């Protein structure tokens, strides 16, 4: 059950992280924050990033094998990277209408799935 909690928390964390890192670009495109100075955008993103950390830190603590979890440190990092790219692909496709996935995006994703496979090999 720790593994499931860890993955759910990592997904939530990465949703907030993606909005903190890239959401301001969409807000700028729509004209909502055009008059906000850069430091205001940074502070806005930090508030969102606080929510990200509120999910990320517990995910790593729950999931880490040293705390009774399921995953090694390396496995946690690879899982997090795959989740980050999946969330980003969805975000960029639907929020930014980036033109969808192309063959090289899928090839890169396959490589990441292979990274997960290799990191879990004994």
C-alpha positions as CSV (number, residue, x, y, z in Angstrom):
1,X,0.0,0.0,0.0
2,X,3.0,2.3,0.6
3,X,3.9,2.0,-3.0
4,X,0.4,3.2,-4.1
5,X,0.4,6.1,-1.7
6,X,3.9,7.1,-2.9
7,X,2.9,7.1,-6.6
8,X,-0.3,9.0,-5.9
9,X,1.5,11.6,-3.9
10,X,4.2,11.9,-6.6
11,X,1.5,12.4,-9.3
12,X,-0.1,15.2,-7.2
13,X,3.3,16.7,-6.5
14,X,4.1,16.8,-10.2
15,X,0.8,18.4,-11.2
16,X,1.6,21.3,-8.8
17,X,5.2,21.4,-9.9
18,X,4.2,21.6,-13.6
19,X,1.8,24.5,-12.8
20,X,4.4,26.2,-10.7
21,X,7.0,25.9,-13.5
22,X,5.0,26.5,-16.6
23,X,1.5,27.7,-15.6
24,X,2.6,31.3,-15.4
25,X,3.5,31.1,-19.1
26,X,-0.2,30.2,-19.9
27,X,-1.4,33.0,-17.6
28,X,0.9,35.4,-19.5
29,X,-0.5,34.2,-22.8
30,X,-4.1,34.8,-21.6
31,X,-3.1,38.3,-20.3
32,X,-3.9,37.6,-16.6
33,X,-0.4,38.4,-15.3
34,X,1.0,40.8,-18.0
35,X,1.4,43.6,-15.5
36,X,2.9,41.5,-12.8
37,X,6.7,42.0,-12.4
38,X,9.0,39.0,-12.6
39,X,9.4,38.9,-8.8
40,X,5.6,38.7,-8.5
41,X,5.6,35.7,-10.9
42,X,8.3,34.0,-8.9
43,X,6.4,34.5,-5.6
44,X,3.2,33.2,-7.3
45,X,5.1,30.1,-8.5
46,X,6.7,29.6,-5.0
47,X,3.2,29.5,-3.5
48,X,2.2,26.7,-5.9
49,X,5.6,25.0,-5.3
50,X,4.8,24.9,-1.5
51,X,1.9,22.7,-2.4
52,X,4.2,20.6,-4.6
53,X,6.6,20.1,-1.7
54,X,3.7,19.2,0.6
55,X,3.1,16.1,-1.5
56,X,6.7,15.4,-2.7
57,X,8.3,15.2,0.8
58,X,5.8,12.8,2.2
59,X,5.9,10.7,-1.0
60,X,9.6,10.2,-0.6
61,X,9.4,9.5,3.1
62,X,6.6,7.0,2.7
63,X,8.1,5.3,-0.3
64,X,11.8,5.2,0.8
65,X,12.9,1.7,1.8
66,X,15.0,3.2,4.7
67,X,11.7,4.3,6.2
68,X,9.9,1.0,5.7
69,X,8.7,1.9,2.2
70,X,9.1,-0.1,-1.0
71,X,11.6,1.9,-3.1
72,X,15.3,2.6,-3.1
73,X,16.4,6.1,-3.6
74,X,17.3,5.5,-7.2
75,X,13.9,3.9,-7.9
76,X,12.1,6.8,-6.3
77,X,14.0,9.2,-8.6
78,X,13.3,7.3,-11.8
79,X,9.6,6.9,-10.9
80,X,9.4,10.7,-10.2
81,X,11.0,11.5,-13.5
82,X,8.6,9.3,-15.5
83,X,5.7,10.8,-13.7
84,X,7.0,14.3,-14.3
85,X,7.2,13.7,-18.1
86,X,3.8,12.1,-18.3
87,X,2.2,15.0,-16.4
88,X,4.2,17.5,-18.6
89,X,3.1,15.7,-21.8
90,X,-0.5,15.9,-20.8
91,X,-0.1,19.6,-19.6
92,X,1.6,20.7,-22.8
93,X,-0.8,18.9,-25.0
94,X,-4.0,20.1,-23.4
95,X,-3.1,23.5,-21.8
96,X,-0.7,24.7,-24.5
97,X,-2.2,22.8,-27.4
98,X,1.4,22.0,-28.4
99,X,0.3,19.9,-31.4
100,X,0.3,16.5,-29.7
101,X,2.8,13.8,-29.4
102,X,5.2,13.0,-32.1
103,X,7.3,9.9,-32.7
104,X,10.4,11.2,-31.0
105,X,8.3,12.1,-27.9
106,X,7.0,8.5,-27.8
107,X,10.5,7.1,-28.4
108,X,11.8,9.2,-25.4
109,X,9.0,7.9,-23.3
110,X,9.8,4.3,-24.2
111,X,13.4,5.0,-23.1
112,X,12.2,6.2,-19.7
113,X,10.0,3.2,-19.3
114,X,13.1,1.1,-20.0
115,X,14.9,3.1,-17.4
116,X,12.3,2.1,-14.9
117,X,12.6,-1.5,-15.9
118,X,16.4,-1.4,-15.6
119,X,16.4,0.3,-12.2
120,X,14.1,-2.3,-10.8
121,X,16.2,-5.2,-12.1
122,X,17.9,-7.3,-9.5
